[in-house]
């Protein structure tokens, strides 16, 4: 069974992301018709939901395996690392050097 024919629920996260990438490329190429684009969009939505479920499960596993100072398991909510200057969606690129200076 190929990656393209595997049901979304049987794909690993990486396989689903590869399939999503292939769908985006096909849709952006403009080489497929409206009906096929709609079918691929629907498939992409299923794949995105599958990926979100995998990530949610991973987050729950992280919460379960964290340890406290006494090396006893402690369930605590997962918090993503804080975004520092130069990272994230509000980051700006450093200015480009000016010619002659």
C-alpha positions as CSV (number, residue, x, y, z in Angstrom):
1,X,0.0,0.0,0.0
2,X,1.5,3.4,-1.0
3,X,1.4,6.6,0.9
4,X,-1.2,8.0,-1.5
5,X,-3.6,5.0,-0.9
6,X,-3.2,4.6,2.9
7,X,-6.2,5.9,4.9
8,X,-5.4,9.0,6.9
9,X,-5.9,7.3,10.2
10,X,-3.1,4.8,9.4
11,X,-0.5,7.4,8.5
12,X,2.2,8.5,10.8
13,X,2.5,12.2,11.5
14,X,5.4,12.5,9.0
15,X,3.6,10.5,6.3
16,X,0.5,12.7,6.7
17,X,2.6,15.9,6.5
18,X,4.2,14.6,3.3
19,X,0.8,13.9,1.8
20,X,-0.4,17.3,2.8
21,X,2.6,18.9,1.1
22,X,1.9,16.9,-2.1
23,X,-1.8,18.0,-2.0
24,X,-0.7,21.7,-1.6
25,X,1.7,21.4,-4.5
26,X,-0.9,19.8,-6.7
27,X,-3.4,22.5,-5.9
28,X,-1.0,25.3,-6.3
29,X,0.2,24.0,-9.6
30,X,-3.1,24.8,-11.3
31,X,-2.9,21.5,-13.2
32,X,-5.9,19.9,-11.6
33,X,-9.5,20.8,-12.1
34,X,-12.1,22.1,-9.7
35,X,-13.6,18.8,-8.8
36,X,-10.2,17.2,-8.1
37,X,-9.2,20.3,-6.1
38,X,-12.3,20.0,-3.9
39,X,-11.6,16.3,-3.3
40,X,-7.9,17.1,-2.4
41,X,-9.1,19.9,-0.1
42,X,-11.4,17.5,1.7
43,X,-8.6,14.9,2.0
44,X,-6.3,17.7,3.3
45,X,-8.8,18.6,6.0
46,X,-8.9,15.0,7.2
47,X,-5.1,14.8,7.2
48,X,-4.9,18.1,9.2
49,X,-7.3,16.7,11.7
50,X,-5.3,13.5,12.0
51,X,-2.1,15.5,12.5
52,X,-3.7,17.6,15.2
53,X,-4.9,14.4,17.0
54,X,-1.4,13.0,16.9
55,X,0.1,16.3,18.3
56,X,-2.6,16.4,21.0
57,X,-1.7,12.8,22.1
58,X,2.0,13.7,22.2
59,X,1.2,16.7,24.4
60,X,-0.8,14.5,26.8
61,X,2.1,12.0,26.9
62,X,4.5,14.9,27.8
63,X,2.3,16.0,30.6
64,X,2.2,12.5,32.0
65,X,6.0,11.9,32.0
66,X,7.2,15.1,33.6
67,X,8.9,14.6,37.0
68,X,9.0,16.9,40.0
69,X,12.1,17.8,42.0
70,X,11.8,14.5,44.0
71,X,11.8,12.5,40.7
72,X,8.1,11.6,41.2
73,X,5.9,11.8,38.2
74,X,4.0,15.0,38.2
75,X,1.2,15.9,35.7
76,X,1.5,19.5,34.7
77,X,0.2,21.3,31.6
78,X,2.5,21.5,28.6
79,X,3.6,25.1,28.0
80,X,5.4,26.0,24.8
81,X,8.7,27.8,25.2
82,X,8.5,31.6,25.4
83,X,9.2,33.4,22.1
84,X,12.3,35.5,22.4
85,X,13.3,38.5,20.3
86,X,14.0,37.3,16.8
87,X,11.6,34.3,16.9
88,X,8.0,33.8,16.2
89,X,5.5,35.6,14.0
90,X,6.4,39.1,15.0
91,X,10.1,38.7,14.4
92,X,11.9,41.0,12.1
93,X,15.0,40.2,10.1
94,X,18.2,42.1,10.8
95,X,18.7,45.0,8.4
96,X,20.7,44.2,5.3
97,X,24.1,45.9,4.9
98,X,24.0,49.1,2.8
99,X,26.2,49.2,-0.3
100,X,29.3,51.2,0.3
101,X,29.0,51.2,4.0
